[in-house]
Every structure is written in C-alpha cells, then in structure tokens.
C-alpha cells in the first residue's frame, strides 16, 4: 500500500514539475492498481493458509 501512496504523491507533485503533466486519471489508475494488488495478495495468502490447514 505504501507503493500506491508514493505513486499518488508523485502524481500530485507533477503539478510543480514543468516537464511533467498532471492527470487525475493517473491517480485513479494508481488507486485501482493498488487495490487490485492488495486483493490478489490477500487471496494468495488466504489460499496458502487454507492449504496449510488441510495438511494437518
């Protein structure tokens, strides 16, 4: 989640960077990408836990 926060902060900082362009859609994409990554991470961890419980 900290990577997603850093991406959002970088997008906001682009307001003051003359060579860069600020775009609200990039922030939305960063949030959606972070949410998707978090959900995949949770799914993988829960499936590992279930598989570990089945072995006992």
C-alpha positions as CSV (number, residue, x, y, z in Angstrom):
1,X,0.0,0.0,0.0
2,X,2.9,2.4,0.6
3,X,3.9,2.0,-3.1
4,X,0.4,3.1,-4.1
5,X,0.7,6.1,-1.8
6,X,4.1,7.0,-3.3
7,X,2.6,6.8,-6.8
8,X,-0.3,9.1,-5.8
9,X,2.2,11.6,-4.2
10,X,4.3,11.5,-7.3
11,X,1.3,12.3,-9.5
12,X,0.4,15.3,-7.3
13,X,4.0,16.6,-7.3
14,X,3.8,16.7,-11.1
15,X,1.7,19.9,-10.7
16,X,5.0,21.7,-10.0
17,X,7.2,19.8,-12.5
18,X,7.4,21.8,-15.8
19,X,8.4,18.7,-17.9
20,X,5.6,16.5,-16.4
21,X,1.8,16.6,-16.9
22,X,-0.7,16.1,-14.0
23,X,-3.6,13.8,-14.8
24,X,-6.3,12.8,-12.4
25,X,-6.8,9.6,-14.4
26,X,-3.3,8.5,-13.4
27,X,-4.2,8.9,-9.8
28,X,-7.4,6.8,-10.3
29,X,-5.3,4.1,-12.1
30,X,-2.8,4.1,-9.3
31,X,-5.6,3.6,-6.7
32,X,-7.2,0.8,-8.8
33,X,-3.9,-0.9,-9.4
34,X,-3.1,-0.7,-5.7
35,X,-6.5,-2.1,-4.7
36,X,-6.1,-4.9,-7.2
37,X,-2.7,-5.8,-5.9
38,X,-3.9,-5.8,-2.3
39,X,-6.8,-8.1,-3.2
40,X,-4.5,-10.6,-5.1
41,X,-2.1,-10.6,-2.1
42,X,-4.9,-11.3,0.3
43,X,-6.3,-14.1,-1.9
44,X,-2.9,-15.7,-2.2
45,X,-2.2,-15.5,1.5
46,X,-5.7,-16.9,2.4
47,X,-5.3,-19.8,-0.1
48,X,-1.8,-20.6,1.5
49,X,-3.4,-20.6,4.9
50,X,-6.2,-23.0,3.8
51,X,-3.7,-25.3,2.1
52,X,-1.6,-25.4,5.2
53,X,-4.6,-26.2,7.4
54,X,-5.6,-29.1,5.1
55,X,-2.2,-30.8,5.7
56,X,-2.7,-31.2,9.4
